[in-house]
Amino acid sequence: MRKFAHLGVGLTLIFVVTLTYAASKNEVSGKHKENSLECADCHGVNEPAAAAEPEACIQCHGDMLDAEAVIFVDKKGKQTEHYVHDSHEAPIACTECHAAHKPTRLYCNKCHDFTNKVP
């Protein structure tokens, strides 16, 4: 009987944690939340199953190809100027660096070692 009680408690805990994670993962956050955006504003549907398309970002933010250069600083303190939205690799999706539901990351650091933070 005790085994079944522990199993019930364990399953309930897993269910609650799963629901909490799912709710937080899909919740609009940051500047998008501050501007009262909802899922459908970027994803086209209220319950998205995938990341928004780059066109959704461009609709509000523009393609950013004409943005000013950014001074990048590596971990040794060396500074270099880059037009980060015009990558030397190829066009890169906005979501490679920017995210509304998880921490942002600097795509350039796949190969480089910059200390810059991504908004």
C-alpha positions as CSV (number, residue, x, y, z in Angstrom):
1,M,0.0,0.0,0.0
2,R,2.8,2.4,0.9
3,K,4.4,1.8,-2.5
4,F,1.3,3.0,-4.2
5,A,1.1,6.1,-2.1
6,H,4.6,7.0,-2.9
7,L,3.9,6.4,-6.6
8,G,0.9,8.6,-6.5
9,V,2.8,11.4,-4.8
10,G,5.7,11.0,-7.3
11,L,3.4,11.1,-10.3
12,T,1.6,14.2,-8.9
13,L,4.9,16.0,-8.4
14,I,6.0,15.1,-12.0
15,F,2.7,16.4,-13.3
16,V,2.9,19.7,-11.4
17,V,6.5,20.3,-12.5
18,T,5.7,19.5,-16.1
19,L,2.8,22.0,-16.1
20,T,4.9,24.7,-14.5
21,Y,7.7,24.2,-17.0
22,A,5.3,24.2,-20.0
23,A,3.5,27.4,-18.7
24,S,6.8,29.3,-18.2
25,K,8.3,28.1,-21.5
26,N,5.4,29.4,-23.5
27,E,4.8,32.6,-21.6
28,V,5.7,35.9,-23.4
29,S,8.4,37.7,-21.5
30,G,10.8,40.7,-21.5
31,K,10.2,43.6,-23.8
32,H,7.6,41.6,-25.7
33,K,5.5,41.2,-22.6
34,E,6.1,44.9,-21.6
35,N,4.6,45.8,-25.0
36,S,1.5,43.6,-24.5
37,L,2.4,41.2,-27.3
38,E,0.8,37.7,-27.4
39,C,1.9,34.5,-29.0
40,A,-0.1,35.1,-32.1
41,D,1.6,38.5,-32.7
42,C,4.9,36.7,-33.6
43,H,3.9,33.1,-34.2
44,G,0.6,33.6,-36.0
45,V,-1.2,31.3,-33.6
46,N,-2.0,31.4,-29.8
47,E,-0.5,28.0,-29.1
48,P,2.7,27.8,-31.2
49,A,4.5,24.5,-31.8
50,A,7.7,26.1,-33.2
51,A,9.9,29.2,-33.1
52,A,8.6,32.3,-34.9
53,E,9.8,32.8,-38.4
54,P,12.4,35.6,-39.0
55,E,9.8,37.5,-41.0
56,A,7.9,38.0,-37.8
57,C,10.9,39.7,-36.2
58,I,11.5,41.8,-39.3
59,Q,7.9,43.0,-39.3
60,C,8.6,45.0,-36.1
61,H,12.4,45.3,-35.9
62,G,13.3,45.6,-39.6
63,D,16.1,43.4,-41.1
64,M,18.7,45.2,-39.0
65,L,21.2,45.0,-41.9
66,D,21.7,48.8,-41.8
67,A,22.2,48.8,-38.0
68,E,25.3,50.6,-36.7
69,A,28.5,48.6,-36.1
70,V,29.0,47.1,-32.6
71,I,32.2,47.2,-30.7
72,F,33.0,43.6,-29.7
73,V,35.4,42.9,-26.8
74,D,37.0,39.5,-26.4
75,K,38.0,38.0,-23.1
76,K,41.6,39.4,-23.5
77,G,40.1,42.9,-23.9
78,K,40.8,43.3,-27.6
79,Q,38.1,45.4,-29.3
80,T,36.9,45.0,-32.9
81,E,34.1,46.6,-34.8
82,H,31.5,44.3,-36.5
83,Y,28.2,44.7,-38.3
84,V,26.7,41.9,-36.3
85,H,23.5,41.6,-38.2
86,D,25.4,41.2,-41.5
87,S,27.3,38.1,-40.6
88,H,30.3,36.9,-42.6
89,E,28.9,33.3,-42.4
90,A,25.6,33.9,-44.2
91,P,22.2,35.2,-43.2
92,I,21.4,34.0,-39.7
93,A,18.0,33.7,-38.2
94,C,17.2,36.3,-35.5
95,T,16.4,33.5,-33.1
96,E,20.0,32.2,-33.2
97,C,20.9,35.0,-30.8
98,H,17.6,36.6,-29.6
99,A,14.9,34.7,-27.7
100,A,11.6,35.6,-26.1
101,H,11.3,32.4,-24.0
102,K,14.8,31.4,-23.0
103,P,18.2,33.1,-22.4
104,T,19.8,34.9,-25.4
105,R,23.2,33.9,-26.6
106,L,25.8,35.3,-28.9
107,Y,25.9,33.1,-32.1
108,C,29.4,34.5,-32.9
109,N,30.7,32.7,-29.8
110,K,30.4,29.4,-31.7
111,C,33.9,30.3,-33.0
112,H,34.8,33.6,-31.2
113,D,35.1,34.5,-27.5
114,F,33.3,37.8,-27.1
115,T,32.0,39.1,-23.8
116,N,29.2,41.2,-25.3
117,K,25.7,40.6,-24.0
118,V,22.8,40.0,-26.4
119,P,19.5,41.9,-25.7
